[in-house]
């Protein structure tokens, strides 16, 4: 497989199925942001974190590739079954969301009760996690914009929403694991 094809030199790119769209198309923005999120999660996974968390992050990265494929495929070209002029791409399932929810619940059970919003930071690993979380929120915004114009399976949006929750709780877990300070956001009172 050749890395450069020169087919995108005029500002268009091919979707799964062969259709060409401008590189600024909302579909490209959607799966491009998911790709960016996947890279941030890879950076987070490369840090000094426990094996169980690394394994969860690898699972998440695999699901993000699936989401990227879903977002890169026009709905009329996607199907669960192979067929003429159709692509057979994997899907995100409710079980994938349940997987994240169980991980969230397990981490949350070991954390102190949260009484305020929390300022991102405290340790570089925690900051990487918060960066991944904010990119996840952007991916969700891009995906919902695409969904309004060209619907796809709604479970993708639910997965991205739950993933941002997971990353928030993971940031709290990493704060505790690295003995970092969790700084509460306390709004200033105007006199």
Secondary structure as GFF3:
##gff-version 3
##sequence-region A 1 191
A	DSSP	beta_strand	12	14	.	.	.	ID=ss1
A	DSSP	beta_strand	20	22	.	.	.	ID=ss2
A	DSSP	alpha_helix	26	45	.	.	.	ID=ss3
A	DSSP	alpha_helix	51	71	.	.	.	ID=ss4
A	DSSP	three_ten_helix	75	77	.	.	.	ID=ss5
A	DSSP	beta_strand	78	79	.	.	.	ID=ss6
A	DSSP	beta_strand	87	88	.	.	.	ID=ss7
A	DSSP	alpha_helix	94	108	.	.	.	ID=ss8
A	DSSP	alpha_helix	124	149	.	.	.	ID=ss9
A	DSSP	alpha_helix	155	177	.	.	.	ID=ss10
###
